[in-house]
Amino acid sequence: MTRTSLRSLFACLLLPAFLAGCGWFGDKLDLQKNWTVEQFYKNARDELESGNFAGAIKLYEALEARYPFGRYTQQAQLDIAYANYKDNETAAAVSAADRFMKLHPNHPNLDYALYIKGLAYFKPDLGLFGQVLNLDPAERDPKALRDSFDVFKELVTRFPDSVYADDTRGRMVYLVNTLAKHDLAVARYYFSRGGYLAAVNRAQYVITRYPQAPLAEEALTISVESYEKLGMKDLADASRRVLQANFPNNAMVSASGRATKPWWKLW
């Protein structure tokens, strides 16, 4: 049998299967053509709950294209944001949440849209590699954490009685401590390399932006030492007074208000 004959035979064997496949897809599309908005939403929700986030998003998008108005469409837009968040598609989740808020600025579920947006940025575990390598969230680029904090802050400011407010406040405490830890690590780095001005700037940033963070005390000690290294006695004394007023038991401050030993030798 020639190669041409073999190709023809192979094509004949595959053609029925191909046509059957086309028929299956065609039947599925034809079935969707007759779906009501409730059927679209139910099938999309089933996919979402089963963990097929990409499939759910496609059905939600098809629902919105077919039925561009109504409560099911609005809920589908929110569910798209949630599905993208669950699928670790941060940019898509944020974009979907922003789109919903722009389209429905007075919607009663705006707090939920903000909550999903904040969660999309909120990634404390760093993923699989973070767990394996035992990485600290404070050691990575903090931009996403700052974005998460800002979104959560907007949520609790605009909707203090939201059902998501308590959980949001708890996450904000975590974010404050993590961001303060990151900035303080940067301040330590600058100080250890003689970049005293950069060190004091970063330490002051911790103090002013995260005054309730546990690391504010260390940030003040870095400020005192950095100002002294720079020969700025007045600023060093002013920082020391703030340190003494807020942390009177700090080992760096003696009864006379002077530093007893460098901050880096206290731990």
Backbone bond lengths (Angstrom), bond angles and torsions (degrees), N, CA, C in turn:
res aa  C-N    CA-C-N  psi(-1)  N-CA   C-N-CA  omega(-1)  CA-C   N-CA-C  phi
1 M - - - 1.472 - - 1.527 108.84 -
2 T 1.306 116.20 132.87 1.466 120.76 -178.10 1.515 110.63 -74.98
3 R 1.371 115.10 163.87 1.472 119.87 177.80 1.515 111.46 -60.81
4 T 1.345 115.50 -37.05 1.466 119.52 179.48 1.515 110.84 -63.03
5 S 1.348 115.49 -41.03 1.462 119.33 179.21 1.516 111.21 -65.81
6 L 1.370 116.52 -39.27 1.449 120.40 178.85 1.529 111.23 -62.86
7 R 1.355 115.15 -42.85 1.460 119.00 178.31 1.524 110.90 -60.63
8 S 1.317 116.43 -42.01 1.463 120.68 -178.34 1.526 110.71 -64.76
9 L 1.360 115.12 -41.85 1.448 119.25 179.19 1.532 111.07 -64.38
10 F 1.338 114.77 -43.28 1.468 119.98 179.96 1.521 110.59 -61.67
11 A 1.329 116.32 -41.43 1.457 120.97 179.56 1.520 111.11 -64.79
12 C 1.314 116.45 -38.98 1.460 119.97 179.84 1.522 111.89 -66.21
13 L 1.356 115.49 -35.57 1.454 119.56 179.44 1.534 112.05 -70.45
14 L 1.352 115.42 -36.16 1.463 120.00 -177.32 1.513 113.06 -80.63
15 L 1.333 117.56 -26.88 1.460 120.91 -173.16 1.525 113.16 -58.38
16 P 1.331 119.37 -45.21 1.470 118.09 179.42 1.522 113.32 -60.73
17 A 1.360 114.99 -41.48 1.467 118.29 179.37 1.516 110.96 -64.05
18 F 1.351 115.99 -40.52 1.462 119.99 179.58 1.525 110.75 -63.68
19 L 1.331 115.75 -44.18 1.462 119.34 -179.09 1.523 110.87 -66.63
20 A 1.337 115.22 -35.86 1.460 118.38 177.78 1.517 110.69 -64.85
21 G 1.355 115.58 -40.47 1.464 119.86 177.47 1.508 111.24 -62.90
22 C 1.307 115.74 -44.41 1.467 119.35 178.02 1.521 111.06 -60.61
23 G 1.327 114.49 -38.01 1.456 118.25 179.03 1.510 111.97 -65.06
24 W 1.363 115.44 -38.08 1.478 119.35 179.69 1.516 110.91 -64.27
25 F 1.374 115.10 -46.46 1.459 118.06 178.84 1.517 111.01 -64.99
26 G 1.317 115.66 -38.74 1.455 119.18 179.46 1.509 111.97 -63.70
27 D 1.362 114.98 -40.63 1.458 118.90 178.75 1.521 110.98 -63.98
28 K 1.334 115.49 -38.94 1.465 119.31 -179.64 1.522 110.78 -64.82
29 L 1.335 115.38 -42.83 1.460 118.96 178.56 1.521 111.17 -66.15
30 D 1.343 115.54 -39.54 1.453 118.80 178.13 1.519 110.76 -63.54
31 L 1.345 116.28 -37.31 1.450 120.03 178.71 1.526 110.98 -62.80
32 Q 1.341 116.61 -42.94 1.461 120.08 -179.84 1.524 112.10 -64.72
33 K 1.325 115.82 -28.83 1.461 118.80 -179.88 1.522 111.59 -61.13
34 N 1.322 116.00 -25.74 1.460 120.37 -177.77 1.523 112.73 -99.65
35 W 1.320 117.18 1.54 1.459 119.27 -178.54 1.528 111.20 -70.38
36 T 1.305 114.90 140.68 1.458 120.35 169.69 1.520 108.52 -80.57
37 V 1.322 116.67 170.10 1.452 119.97 178.81 1.525 110.53 -62.93
38 E 1.337 116.45 -34.02 1.468 119.92 177.44 1.521 111.38 -65.31
39 Q 1.333 117.21 -39.64 1.464 120.84 179.04 1.525 111.32 -67.16
40 F 1.332 116.05 -41.50 1.461 119.72 176.21 1.521 110.10 -57.81
41 Y 1.328 115.24 -48.07 1.466 119.03 -175.89 1.525 111.29 -66.52
42 K 1.337 117.47 -41.98 1.461 120.40 -179.86 1.529 111.35 -61.88
43 N 1.326 116.77 -44.22 1.465 119.54 -179.51 1.524 111.42 -67.34
44 A 1.325 116.03 -38.72 1.466 119.71 177.54 1.528 110.13 -64.98
45 R 1.324 116.18 -41.44 1.464 120.40 -179.93 1.531 110.98 -65.36
46 D 1.319 116.43 -38.65 1.469 120.53 177.22 1.531 110.47 -60.99
47 E 1.327 116.70 -43.10 1.468 120.58 178.36 1.527 110.64 -63.78
48 L 1.325 115.76 -40.68 1.466 120.50 179.96 1.521 110.84 -62.61
49 E 1.317 116.45 -46.69 1.461 120.56 -177.08 1.521 112.35 -70.47
50 S 1.329 116.97 -23.51 1.465 120.37 178.12 1.525 112.08 -84.30
51 G 1.333 117.22 -6.46 1.461 121.08 179.23 1.510 114.36 93.65
52 N 1.319 117.52 3.28 1.463 120.60 177.35 1.524 108.02 -88.65
53 F 1.332 115.35 77.17 1.469 120.23 -172.05 1.528 112.16 -67.93
54 A 1.335 116.70 -39.78 1.471 119.38 179.30 1.522 110.35 -63.58
55 G 1.349 116.93 -42.27 1.459 120.13 178.55 1.511 111.87 -64.99
56 A 1.320 116.06 -38.58 1.462 120.17 178.67 1.523 110.67 -63.21
57 I 1.325 115.93 -44.12 1.465 119.93 -178.69 1.518 110.66 -60.99
58 K 1.333 117.41 -41.42 1.474 120.48 179.51 1.520 110.90 -61.48
59 L 1.330 116.61 -41.54 1.463 119.41 179.86 1.526 111.57 -70.05
60 Y 1.318 117.14 -38.96 1.469 119.76 177.10 1.529 110.29 -62.69
61 E 1.322 116.16 -41.74 1.461 119.81 179.11 1.529 111.21 -65.55
62 A 1.343 115.63 -37.98 1.465 119.12 176.95 1.528 110.57 -65.63
63 L 1.323 115.96 -38.96 1.467 120.34 176.63 1.524 110.67 -59.46
64 E 1.332 115.71 -47.52 1.466 119.37 -177.61 1.518 111.42 -64.94
65 A 1.346 116.73 -36.73 1.458 119.89 178.83 1.524 111.47 -66.56
66 R 1.338 115.93 -38.45 1.462 119.84 -178.40 1.522 112.19 -79.93
67 Y 1.325 115.79 -37.91 1.473 121.27 -177.64 1.536 108.79 -127.63
68 P 1.334 117.68 81.84 1.476 121.39 -172.00 1.526 115.36 -70.44
69 F 1.334 118.13 -7.99 1.460 119.90 -177.85 1.526 109.71 -131.19
70 G 1.319 114.84 157.07 1.458 119.56 175.32 1.520 113.25 115.25
71 R 1.320 115.78 169.45 1.463 120.53 -174.51 1.514 112.48 -68.49
72 Y 1.336 117.48 -33.13 1.464 118.64 177.81 1.524 111.19 -65.60
73 T 1.315 116.02 -37.23 1.460 120.37 178.89 1.519 110.72 -66.89
74 Q 1.319 116.69 -42.29 1.463 120.32 178.00 1.527 111.14 -62.23
75 Q 1.337 116.16 -43.31 1.464 119.51 178.29 1.525 110.84 -66.56
76 A 1.318 117.04 -35.38 1.461 120.51 177.85 1.524 110.68 -62.73
77 Q 1.321 116.85 -38.96 1.466 120.52 178.39 1.529 111.02 -63.16
78 L 1.328 116.73 -40.33 1.463 120.07 175.97 1.521 111.15 -66.88
79 D 1.330 116.35 -41.40 1.464 120.05 -179.07 1.529 111.61 -66.33
80 I 1.320 117.12 -30.21 1.469 120.22 175.53 1.530 109.73 -63.07
81 A 1.320 116.09 -43.04 1.463 119.57 177.59 1.526 110.36 -61.70
82 Y 1.329 116.50 -44.08 1.468 120.70 -179.39 1.529 110.88 -65.55
83 A 1.331 117.31 -43.60 1.465 120.59 -179.08 1.525 111.23 -62.55
84 N 1.321 116.69 -40.27 1.474 119.59 177.52 1.521 111.25 -66.32
85 Y 1.330 116.35 -38.36 1.474 119.87 176.42 1.525 110.42 -61.25
86 K 1.339 116.86 -46.70 1.458 120.84 -179.95 1.530 111.87 -65.59
87 D 1.315 116.37 -27.06 1.469 121.53 -179.92 1.522 111.62 -89.01
88 N 1.346 117.34 9.54 1.472 123.71 179.65 1.521 112.91 61.11
89 E 1.323 116.29 29.78 1.468 121.75 176.07 1.521 107.39 -100.26
90 T 1.342 115.65 80.46 1.459 120.90 -171.98 1.525 112.60 -59.36
91 A 1.332 116.77 -51.04 1.464 120.45 -176.62 1.524 110.84 -60.44
92 A 1.333 116.76 -42.61 1.461 120.36 -178.91 1.530 110.90 -67.58
93 A 1.321 117.14 -38.27 1.468 120.59 178.87 1.523 110.89 -65.43
94 V 1.323 116.52 -44.88 1.466 120.85 178.77 1.522 110.52 -62.85
95 S 1.330 115.86 -43.60 1.461 120.35 179.96 1.523 111.37 -62.31
96 A 1.332 116.94 -41.79 1.468 120.67 179.85 1.523 111.00 -66.28
97 A 1.321 116.78 -40.90 1.471 120.22 178.77 1.531 110.50 -65.16
98 D 1.333 116.43 -43.73 1.465 120.28 178.53 1.524 110.93 -62.37
99 R 1.308 115.76 -41.23 1.471 120.13 179.83 1.521 110.54 -62.09
100 F 1.325 116.73 -44.01 1.465 120.08 179.18 1.525 110.70 -60.59
101 M 1.327 116.65 -44.81 1.471 120.09 -177.67 1.530 111.45 -67.12
102 K 1.324 116.41 -32.18 1.467 119.80 178.29 1.522 111.04 -71.96
103 L 1.343 115.69 -39.56 1.462 119.79 -178.70 1.525 112.20 -74.26
104 H 1.342 116.27 -29.98 1.465 119.78 -174.22 1.535 110.17 -132.71
105 P 1.322 117.16 68.93 1.475 120.62 -173.81 1.521 114.37 -64.31
106 N 1.326 117.67 -16.53 1.464 120.73 -179.14 1.531 112.15 -115.68
107 H 1.299 116.22 18.20 1.473 119.98 -176.83 1.533 110.37 -69.47
108 P 1.330 118.32 141.96 1.473 120.19 -179.94 1.532 114.17 -66.53
109 N 1.330 117.75 -14.04 1.467 120.57 179.96 1.528 113.08 -103.13
110 L 1.323 116.35 23.72 1.464 119.01 177.49 1.528 111.54 -61.34
111 D 1.329 116.58 -33.98 1.462 119.06 179.22 1.523 110.68 -62.96
112 Y 1.333 116.85 -36.69 1.463 120.37 178.19 1.524 110.95 -66.65
113 A 1.337 116.82 -40.69 1.466 120.46 178.36 1.528 110.48 -61.11
114 L 1.328 116.30 -42.97 1.469 119.93 176.63 1.527 111.21 -64.46
115 Y 1.310 116.41 -39.35 1.469 120.96 179.99 1.525 111.03 -61.81
116 I 1.328 117.07 -46.32 1.471 120.97 178.37 1.518 110.64 -63.66
117 K 1.330 116.89 -39.79 1.468 120.11 178.65 1.527 110.45 -62.60
118 G 1.330 116.46 -44.16 1.457 119.76 178.08 1.511 112.28 -63.28
119 L 1.340 116.90 -40.69 1.457 120.93 178.73 1.527 111.82 -64.48
120 A 1.324 115.51 -35.24 1.465 119.01 -179.61 1.530 111.19 -61.38
121 Y 1.329 116.52 -36.42 1.462 120.65 177.34 1.531 112.12 -79.89
122 F 1.330 116.12 -23.07 1.457 121.89 -171.67 1.531 110.35 -83.72
123 K 1.333 116.26 105.88 1.465 120.54 -177.40 1.524 109.26 -134.46
124 P 1.319 117.19 76.32 1.463 118.92 -174.18 1.508 115.71 -73.46
125 D 1.374 118.34 -19.70 1.457 119.03 -172.71 1.525 113.47 -91.28
126 L 1.329 118.71 -8.28 1.463 123.92 178.62 1.522 113.67 63.26
127 G 1.329 117.67 9.72 1.446 119.84 178.84 1.522 113.63 79.01
128 L 1.339 115.43 -169.97 1.465 121.41 -175.65 1.511 112.34 -60.30
129 F 1.342 118.09 -46.61 1.459 120.60 -176.96 1.525 111.16 -65.86
130 G 1.331 116.49 -33.36 1.456 119.08 176.97 1.508 111.78 -63.48
131 Q 1.340 116.70 -38.04 1.453 120.36 179.15 1.527 111.03 -70.70
132 V 1.330 117.19 -44.12 1.461 121.20 -178.22 1.518 111.18 -64.27
133 L 1.335 116.92 -42.71 1.460 121.67 -176.89 1.520 112.86 -88.47
134 N 1.342 116.55 -1.82 1.465 121.49 179.89 1.525 111.42 56.80
135 L 1.340 116.18 45.56 1.455 121.17 -178.87 1.526 110.21 -80.78
136 D 1.321 115.13 146.55 1.464 121.75 177.83 1.523 108.31 -90.96
137 P 1.352 119.18 132.88 1.467 120.46 177.28 1.521 112.98 -55.27
138 A 1.349 117.32 -28.52 1.461 120.83 -179.10 1.524 112.14 -69.67
139 E 1.351 116.79 -13.60 1.453 120.01 -175.91 1.526 112.63 -92.89
140 R 1.324 117.91 -0.80 1.463 119.20 179.43 1.523 110.62 -105.22
141 D 1.321 115.80 175.99 1.459 121.24 178.83 1.532 108.85 -57.70
142 P 1.336 117.61 120.78 1.466 119.49 -173.37 1.524 114.63 -84.58
143 K 1.329 119.00 4.03 1.465 119.63 -173.76 1.528 111.88 -57.13
144 A 1.334 116.65 -47.16 1.463 119.09 -178.39 1.526 110.74 -63.55
145 L 1.336 117.04 -36.87 1.465 120.21 178.90 1.530 110.72 -67.28
146 R 1.327 117.17 -39.32 1.468 120.15 177.03 1.534 109.94 -64.59
147 D 1.328 116.21 -42.67 1.467 119.78 178.69 1.526 110.26 -61.09
148 S 1.344 115.96 -42.48 1.460 120.13 178.77 1.524 110.68 -61.03
149 F 1.324 116.69 -45.24 1.463 120.60 179.86 1.522 110.87 -60.42
150 D 1.323 117.04 -44.77 1.467 120.81 -178.10 1.528 111.26 -63.06
151 V 1.343 116.55 -40.34 1.465 120.01 179.17 1.528 110.32 -67.24
152 F 1.334 116.75 -44.89 1.464 119.91 178.97 1.534 111.33 -63.35
153 K 1.326 115.89 -37.26 1.464 119.34 177.64 1.523 110.91 -62.95
154 E 1.329 116.72 -40.73 1.467 120.50 176.93 1.528 110.56 -62.65
155 L 1.334 115.87 -39.31 1.463 119.53 -178.88 1.534 111.13 -62.27
156 V 1.342 117.17 -51.43 1.470 119.27 -175.92 1.519 111.48 -72.21
157 T 1.345 117.84 -23.22 1.464 120.70 177.07 1.524 111.00 -74.75
158 R 1.326 115.91 -45.33 1.461 120.45 -177.63 1.526 112.70 -80.88
159 F 1.347 116.09 -32.34 1.461 119.99 -175.85 1.537 110.02 -131.73
160 P 1.331 117.03 67.72 1.476 120.08 -175.50 1.522 113.40 -62.90
161 D 1.336 117.68 -22.86 1.462 121.07 -178.69 1.529 112.56 -101.51
162 S 1.313 116.92 12.17 1.461 120.93 179.89 1.526 110.76 -61.91
163 V 1.327 116.07 150.71 1.467 120.31 177.12 1.532 110.80 -66.40
164 Y 1.343 116.53 -16.38 1.464 120.62 179.62 1.533 111.90 -95.89
165 A 1.335 117.28 -1.72 1.462 120.64 -172.43 1.529 112.53 -65.63
166 D 1.326 117.52 -43.71 1.471 119.48 -177.16 1.529 111.40 -64.16
167 D 1.315 116.15 -46.29 1.465 119.40 177.81 1.514 110.84 -61.93
168 T 1.336 115.40 -39.19 1.466 120.49 179.75 1.516 111.47 -63.26
169 R 1.316 117.18 -42.64 1.472 120.15 179.31 1.525 111.17 -63.15
170 G 1.315 116.79 -38.91 1.457 119.94 176.78 1.522 112.13 -62.62
171 R 1.301 116.67 -41.05 1.466 120.68 177.88 1.532 110.90 -67.35
172 M 1.324 116.50 -34.18 1.464 119.79 178.86 1.525 111.40 -65.20
173 V 1.336 116.71 -37.28 1.471 119.72 176.58 1.522 110.04 -61.08
174 Y 1.316 115.89 -45.78 1.466 120.22 177.29 1.533 110.70 -59.15
175 L 1.327 116.34 -45.60 1.464 120.68 -177.59 1.523 111.54 -64.51
176 V 1.331 116.68 -41.37 1.467 120.38 178.78 1.523 110.11 -59.28
177 N 1.321 116.44 -48.19 1.465 120.02 -178.21 1.527 111.56 -65.58
178 T 1.320 116.60 -39.01 1.468 120.22 -179.47 1.520 111.44 -68.85
179 L 1.335 116.70 -43.61 1.461 120.11 179.56 1.528 111.57 -67.39
180 A 1.331 116.20 -39.67 1.465 119.40 176.91 1.527 110.26 -62.42
181 K 1.308 116.33 -40.91 1.466 121.08 179.08 1.529 110.81 -61.94
182 H 1.319 115.82 -40.80 1.467 120.21 178.81 1.525 110.66 -63.71
183 D 1.334 116.67 -49.99 1.464 119.83 -177.25 1.522 111.64 -65.97
184 L 1.313 116.51 -34.15 1.462 119.21 178.25 1.529 110.74 -69.04
185 A 1.322 116.77 -36.55 1.464 119.87 176.27 1.527 110.50 -62.16
186 V 1.328 116.59 -37.94 1.466 120.83 177.04 1.528 110.09 -65.87
187 A 1.345 116.81 -41.68 1.463 120.64 178.46 1.528 110.59 -61.58
188 R 1.329 116.76 -42.87 1.469 120.13 177.58 1.525 111.08 -60.19
189 Y 1.322 115.54 -42.26 1.464 121.26 -179.11 1.531 110.65 -59.76
190 Y 1.337 116.28 -48.61 1.467 120.06 179.78 1.533 111.03 -62.16
191 F 1.332 116.18 -43.34 1.460 119.62 -177.77 1.525 110.83 -62.55
192 S 1.328 116.46 -43.59 1.468 120.28 -177.04 1.523 112.38 -64.77
193 R 1.328 116.73 -19.53 1.450 121.06 -178.97 1.532 112.39 -107.97
194 G 1.313 116.13 13.18 1.453 119.88 175.86 1.508 115.07 82.57
195 G 1.318 117.38 8.05 1.469 119.97 177.98 1.519 109.92 -88.75
196 Y 1.333 115.54 70.65 1.462 120.12 -170.30 1.527 113.07 -68.40
197 L 1.322 116.98 -36.71 1.455 118.92 179.00 1.536 110.45 -65.83
198 A 1.327 115.99 -44.02 1.467 119.67 177.58 1.521 110.55 -64.13
199 A 1.333 116.58 -37.04 1.466 121.01 179.77 1.519 110.97 -64.01
200 V 1.328 117.24 -46.27 1.459 119.61 -178.30 1.526 110.66 -68.65
201 N 1.320 117.67 -35.18 1.466 120.11 178.29 1.527 110.87 -62.39
202 R 1.340 115.72 -44.08 1.459 118.90 -179.62 1.535 111.53 -70.38
203 A 1.334 116.74 -37.49 1.459 120.22 177.76 1.525 110.65 -64.30
204 Q 1.330 116.94 -41.67 1.463 120.63 178.38 1.525 111.13 -65.19
205 Y 1.313 116.36 -32.78 1.472 120.25 177.07 1.525 109.85 -62.48
206 V 1.340 116.72 -42.10 1.465 120.77 177.48 1.527 110.37 -61.06
207 I 1.332 116.24 -44.00 1.464 121.17 -175.81 1.530 111.69 -65.77
208 T 1.319 115.98 -43.22 1.466 119.33 -175.57 1.528 112.58 -79.27
209 R 1.336 117.58 -37.51 1.471 119.84 -176.87 1.529 112.59 -86.29
210 Y 1.336 117.20 -32.17 1.464 120.19 -177.46 1.530 110.57 -127.37
211 P 1.334 117.96 60.93 1.468 120.31 -174.67 1.524 113.90 -64.06
212 Q 1.341 117.88 -22.89 1.459 121.05 -178.45 1.522 112.72 -92.14
213 A 1.321 117.31 -3.42 1.466 119.97 -179.02 1.526 110.26 -69.52
214 P 1.332 118.24 142.84 1.470 120.84 179.60 1.523 113.60 -58.47
215 L 1.335 117.74 -23.80 1.458 120.86 -176.64 1.525 113.20 -85.57
216 A 1.327 118.06 3.44 1.467 120.19 178.95 1.525 111.09 -61.48
217 E 1.322 116.84 -32.94 1.466 120.30 179.41 1.530 111.06 -62.67
218 E 1.312 116.59 -46.32 1.463 119.11 178.83 1.521 111.16 -66.12
219 A 1.337 117.12 -35.43 1.462 120.37 178.17 1.528 110.50 -60.64
220 L 1.330 117.29 -38.47 1.461 120.56 177.84 1.527 111.62 -66.69
221 T 1.341 116.74 -39.51 1.467 118.75 178.91 1.528 111.06 -65.04
222 I 1.328 116.81 -37.10 1.464 119.61 176.76 1.519 109.91 -64.88
223 S 1.331 116.92 -38.83 1.469 120.22 178.52 1.519 110.92 -61.55
224 V 1.334 116.88 -45.44 1.461 120.54 179.97 1.524 110.67 -59.07
225 E 1.322 116.67 -51.54 1.468 120.51 -177.31 1.525 111.97 -65.07
226 S 1.326 116.96 -38.07 1.463 120.42 -179.06 1.528 110.47 -66.20
227 Y 1.335 116.83 -44.63 1.462 119.88 178.35 1.525 110.99 -62.13
228 E 1.323 117.17 -39.18 1.464 119.73 178.56 1.526 111.27 -65.73
229 K 1.340 116.65 -40.09 1.464 119.81 177.14 1.528 111.43 -63.35
230 L 1.316 116.04 -31.50 1.465 120.98 179.95 1.534 111.60 -84.29
231 G 1.329 117.84 -4.25 1.455 121.15 -179.28 1.516 113.48 75.79
232 M 1.325 117.21 19.46 1.466 121.43 -179.86 1.530 109.05 -96.96
233 K 1.325 116.05 78.24 1.456 121.45 -171.87 1.530 112.84 -62.22
234 D 1.316 117.62 -42.87 1.463 120.50 -177.71 1.536 110.76 -60.84
235 L 1.342 115.75 -44.25 1.459 119.40 -179.87 1.527 110.93 -69.56
236 A 1.327 116.34 -35.48 1.463 119.82 177.33 1.526 110.19 -64.08
237 D 1.334 117.12 -43.89 1.461 120.54 179.46 1.529 111.48 -65.24
238 A 1.328 115.45 -38.48 1.466 119.26 179.62 1.534 110.59 -64.59
239 S 1.331 116.22 -42.57 1.464 120.19 178.32 1.521 111.03 -65.90
240 R 1.335 115.87 -36.67 1.462 119.91 179.12 1.534 110.88 -65.59
241 R 1.312 116.77 -37.92 1.464 119.86 178.59 1.532 110.75 -65.37
242 V 1.325 115.87 -39.44 1.468 119.53 177.28 1.526 109.85 -64.83
243 L 1.331 116.08 -41.42 1.456 120.79 178.36 1.527 110.65 -60.88
244 Q 1.335 115.72 -45.47 1.463 120.22 -177.96 1.530 111.39 -67.04
245 A 1.328 116.80 -37.24 1.461 120.60 -178.47 1.525 112.05 -69.04
246 N 1.329 116.13 -37.27 1.460 119.98 -176.18 1.524 113.41 -93.23
247 F 1.314 115.74 -27.37 1.470 119.98 -178.42 1.535 108.64 -135.15
248 P 1.333 117.38 70.54 1.466 121.35 -173.73 1.529 113.63 -62.62
249 N 1.335 117.67 -20.29 1.458 120.38 -179.47 1.520 112.99 -94.48
250 N 1.316 116.06 7.21 1.460 119.09 179.19 1.522 110.07 -61.18
251 A 1.337 115.78 130.97 1.467 120.43 -175.87 1.517 112.82 -67.80
252 M 1.312 117.10 -13.61 1.458 120.42 -178.52 1.525 111.35 -78.62
253 V 1.323 117.68 -18.14 1.456 121.68 -175.14 1.526 109.61 -107.67
254 S 1.328 117.19 123.71 1.463 121.75 178.45 1.518 109.37 -88.38
255 A 1.300 116.69 -179.32 1.468 121.23 179.64 1.522 111.83 -60.90
256 S 1.330 116.38 -27.54 1.466 120.24 -179.34 1.518 112.32 -87.14
257 G 1.343 115.91 -2.92 1.460 118.62 179.34 1.511 112.95 88.06
258 R 1.334 118.76 10.15 1.459 121.38 179.21 1.518 109.69 -100.85
259 A 1.306 115.96 153.47 1.456 120.30 177.65 1.517 109.51 -68.36
260 T 1.339 116.92 132.71 1.453 120.51 -179.44 1.521 112.09 -88.17
261 K 1.347 116.61 -31.16 1.466 120.41 176.48 1.523 108.82 -161.85
262 P 1.322 117.83 159.86 1.461 121.04 -176.77 1.522 111.45 -58.53
263 W 1.356 115.69 147.66 1.451 120.52 -176.72 1.510 112.63 -62.77
264 W 1.359 117.45 -30.55 1.470 118.13 -174.93 1.529 111.90 -74.92
265 K 1.349 118.31 -7.54 1.456 121.31 176.90 1.525 112.33 -100.12
266 L 1.335 115.88 5.52 1.454 119.04 -176.92 1.534 112.01 -89.74
267 W 1.347 116.99 -12.57 1.471 119.67 -177.28 1.516 110.67 -122.51
